[in-house]
């Protein structure tokens, strides 16, 4: 069953995050077997970021957390990471 990982935080430097994403996060997501990975910016507060990844299972999630542990803490920018893990429900949906 796929698992959706989300993390939110406040960035101080989008360019530094862009570099870190390219050099570290993308490869970590691929290594964890992510089917989807996307970074979103808050429409009303450009310093806020949402990271979303669809992973194949809990083991992949654990591997991803281990690979990005330091980066997840830094992503928080002092707010404490808003990290969540979601699984699908049997409710009807689209897509």
C-alpha positions in Angstrom: 0.0 0.0 0.0 1.5 3.4 -0.9 2.3 5.9 1.8 2.2 9.7 1.2 4.9 11.6 3.2 4.5 15.3 3.7 6.8 17.8 5.4 6.3 21.5 5.9 8.6 24.2 6.9 9.8 27.8 6.5 12.7 28.4 4.2 15.1 31.3 4.6 16.8 30.7 1.3 14.9 29.2 -1.7 18.1 29.1 -3.8 19.9 27.0 -1.2 16.9 24.7 -1.0 16.8 24.4 -4.8 20.5 23.4 -4.8 19.9 20.9 -2.0 16.9 19.5 -3.8 18.9 18.9 -6.9 22.0 17.5 -5.2 20.4 15.4 -2.4 16.6 15.2 -2.2 15.9 14.0 -5.7 18.3 11.2 -5.4 17.0 10.2 -1.9 13.5 10.1 -3.3 14.6 7.9 -6.2 16.5 5.6 -3.9 13.4 5.3 -1.7 11.3 4.3 -4.7 9.1 7.4 -4.8 6.4 7.2 -7.4 5.8 10.9 -7.0 7.7 13.8 -5.5 6.8 17.5 -5.5 7.7 20.7 -3.7 5.0 23.3 -3.2 5.3 27.0 -2.1 2.5 28.7 -0.1 0.6 31.1 -2.2 0.2 33.6 0.7 3.6 33.2 2.3 6.5 32.4 -0.1 8.8 31.3 2.7 6.5 28.3 3.5 7.2 25.0 1.7 5.3 21.7 1.5 7.3 18.6 0.4 5.1 15.7 -0.8 6.3 12.2 -1.8 4.4 9.0 -2.6 6.4 6.1 -1.4 5.7 2.4 -2.0 5.7 1.3 1.7 6.8 1.9 5.3 10.3 0.6 4.7 10.8 3.1 2.0 9.6 5.9 4.3 12.1 4.8 7.0 14.9 4.8 4.4 13.9 8.3 3.2 13.8 9.7 6.8 17.2 8.3 7.5 18.7 9.8 4.3 17.2 13.2 4.9 17.2 13.4 8.7 19.4 16.5 8.9 17.7 18.2 6.0 14.3 17.7 7.5 15.4 19.4 10.7 16.9 22.3 8.7 13.8 22.6 6.6 11.8 23.5 9.6 13.7 26.8 10.1 13.2 26.8 13.8 9.5 26.0 13.7 9.9 22.3 14.3 9.3 20.1 11.3 5.6 19.6 10.3 6.1 16.0 9.2 3.2 13.8 8.4 2.6 10.3 6.9 -0.6 9.5 5.1 -2.1 6.3 3.8 -5.1 5.9 1.4 -8.6 5.3 2.5 -11.3 3.2 0.8 -13.3 6.3 0.1 -14.1 7.1 -3.6 -11.7 9.6 -5.2 -10.5 10.9 -8.6 -7.3 9.7 -10.2 
